[in-house]
Every structure is written in C-alpha cells, then in structure tokens.
Amino acid sequence: MKRAHLGTLAGALIIAVAVPAAAKDDIPADWHRVATPDDRTRLRNTRQAWLEGLAKARAAGQGWAIAAQGMLFDPDRALVGAKPPAGDYRCRVFKLGGQRSGNRDFTAYPAFRCRIDPEGEMLSFYKIGGSQRPAGLVFDDGGYRQIFLGTLSLGDEELPMDYGRDANRDMAGIVQRIGPRRWRLVLPYPHFESLLDVVELVPID
C-alpha cells in the first residue's frame, strides 16, 4: 500500500511539470524541472539556514548537544556516496533555530522508522507511522549530494498531498553522507517551527 502511495506521489511530481507527454520520461532525472520556485530558493539558501539555525541553538546553550552529534551538524562536511542504499532506516529529527518566539531553538526527537525504496531512476523516502509523515523522491545531484522533494502528511491522511499543491506542505532538502553508515537529510527553512531541520539516517541491519 505504501509503495502505491509513493507511486502516486511520483506521478504527481512528473505531471506537475507542463511538458509534452513524450518528454515526461526525462523529468525525474532533473530535479530543477520539478522543484517549485519557492523550493529552489530554499535549497539555494541552505547554508544561510545552517548558519542561522546553529547560531540560535548555540545562543540557547545547546552547543554541547551540537558537538555531541559530531559531523551531523557540520555544514561543511559531506562525503562522496550521497545516494543512500534502499532499505529500512532509524531516523531522528533535530530542529535548529526557532522561527518565532515560543519556538524552541533546539529540539531532538526520538528515533523512528523510515524507509528508502527504488523508484525508477530515483529513490523514494518516507516515514512509517506517526502524526507527521514526510514522503517524497530523492533525485540524483552528483556524488556529494542528492535532492529530496516531497510533502508532509498529517494525522489520519491516507495519501500524500500532491507536490506543489500546497506550499505549506511542500518539503525540499539535501541528502548527504556523513559517515560509513550515516546520512543526513537537511531541510532548510521548513514552513513550521524551525529554521533548519536535520534528519539523521542510519541503516537498520
């Protein structure tokens, strides 16, 4: 059932681009032709989101928590081999820098299960269970990074919302490898709560 939902999302990503039907097969390989203008801007500003989020977290006295995660929070550290293998993962979300008063400047959530599957020329990524469930596609963008485009499902919604339909639900991020068996998904300027979300991805044996 989950794969069917992701297939729907993949189709939505392709259809969202207004091109002749004969050209649609080429679109998944080029995330630039799929990403919304807002998401392209967010991705371009990833480093700024890092700097702002880290500064606010450290100012809130969370420098020790940042240091404890090693390479996870080093914006300048990424290893070749950014494309993660298919399989089950233990994922953890960290939120850096509150967007407004009342939002915490550093939040670490408990680990949850997520999965990566082959999806044509790309990969699909989705969280299994929970009240907030990201799901989307991972596009190749070279050896040092991949690009994630997807949407956020909430509550008891059964299907992911079409990408590009609601900017507040759209998600855009960068996937990088930061260790022998460790990846991260960096989401700059998410629409809720934080300035930067960092999702740690560790394969489950």
N, C-alpha and C positions, 0 to 999 in steps of 0.2 A: 504493500500500500504506500509506504513512504517513497519508494522509487517512482511510483506513478505520480505522486505529488511533485516530485522533483522534475520529472519529465514535463509536467505541466508548466513548471517554472521555467525550464529551459526553453520550451516553446514560446512562452511569453516574452522571454528576453529576445529571441530571434524575431518574433513578429513585431515587437516594438519598434524595430528599425524599418523605416519606409524605403524598401528597395524592391526591385523586381524579384519574383519568386525564384527565378533561376540563380540569383545571386545569394540567396539566403544561406546556402550551404557554406559559404565562405565567412559568414559573420561571426560564428562562435570563436574563431581563432583571433579575432581582433576586438579587444575589449573597448577600444576607443570608439568604435562604431555602435556600441551597445550602451555605454555609460551615459547617464543624463548629464547635462551641463553642470548641475549642482554637484554631482558626484565627481566629475572630472576636477572641479575646483577643490573639493575636499581632498582628493588624492594629491593634487599639486601642493597643497599646504600641509602635508603630513608632518614635515619637520617642525614647522611652527607649532602644530598641535602638540608634538613631543615636548618642545621647549616650554610651552605654557603649562602643560599638564604636570611635568616634572617639577617646575618651579613652585607651583601651588602645593603639590604634595609635600615637597621638602619644607616649605614655609609652615606647613601644618604639623611639622615634627615627624614626618614619615620617612625621613632619609634612611633610617635603619631598615625599614621594610623594603625600600627600593634596593638598597645594597644587598639585602639578603637573597634577592632573586637573581643576582649575577647579571648575565647577558640579557635577560628578559627585558630589562628596561634601558638597555644601551641603544640609543637610536642609530649609532654609527657602526653597529656590529651585526653583520649578516654574512652567512656562509654560502658558498655555492651549493646547489642542490635544493633550491627553494621549493620544488614541487614535492609535496608530501605523498607518501605511498597510500594506496587505498587501505581501508581497514577501520577498526574501532579505535577511538582515542579517549584519553582522560583530558578533559578541558577545564580550565579555570579562567574566570573573567576578573580582570583588575580594572578599576576605573580611576583615572588620574585627573584631578582638577575639576572642581565643581563649576558648572555653568553659571550658577546664580546663588545668592545667599540661601542657605538651607540645604544645599547640596554638599555632601562631603567631598573633601579634596583627595582622599584615598580610600578606596573600598576594595577589599579582596573577598570574593565569593567562594563558597565551597565548590569542590570539583564536581563535574557532571560528565555524562557520557555523550559523545558526539561521534559522527561517522563521516568518512570520506569515501566516495564511490566513483568509479569511472563513469563519465557522462559524455560519450562521443569523443571529441578531441580535447575535452576539458575534464574537470573533476567536479563533483557536487559535494557540498559541505552542509551538514545540518545537525542541529542539536536534537537529541532524543529526549522527549518529555520536558516538563516544566511549563511555567506560565508565560515565559518569553522564549521563543524558539527561532533563532536565525536559520535561514536556509537559502542557499544560492549556489552560484557556479564560480569555480576557480579557473581563471584564464591564464595561459602561459604568457609570461612577460620577461623571459630571459632566465639565466641561471641563478640570479641573486634575488629575484622576487617574482611572485605571482600576484594576480589581481583578483580580488573577491568582489562580486556584485550579487546582491541578494535582497531579501526583505525580512521583516520581523513579524512573526505570527504571535498573537496574544491570546491568552485564555483558552477557550474551547474551540477556537477556529480550526477547522479541519484541513483547509488548503492554504498554502502560502498565497499572499496577495501578489498580483502581477507586478513585476518590477517596473518602476516608472509611473505607476498609477497614483501613488500617494507618497510624496516626497518625505513625509514624516516616518514612513515605514521602510524607505529605501536604505540599504546599507552598502557601504563601499570601503574596502580595506586592502591592505598589502600583506601577503603571506611571505614569511622569511624563515630560513633555517638558522637556528642559533646554537645548535649542539648536535652531537652524533645522532640522537633520537629525540630532538626537541625542536619544535617550530613555534611560531607566534603569528597570530592574525592581529594586525594593528588597524584600528578603525578610528580615523581622525574626525573630530567634530561630529560625533553622533548627535542625533536630534534630541536626546534626553539626557539629563543629569550631568554628564561629564564632558571634558574637552578631548579626552582620548580614552578609548577602550583598548586593552591589550588582552588577547585570549591566548593562553598557553596551550599548546597541543602536544601531547605525549602519547605515542602509540601504546595500545594495550596488547601485551603479548598473548 
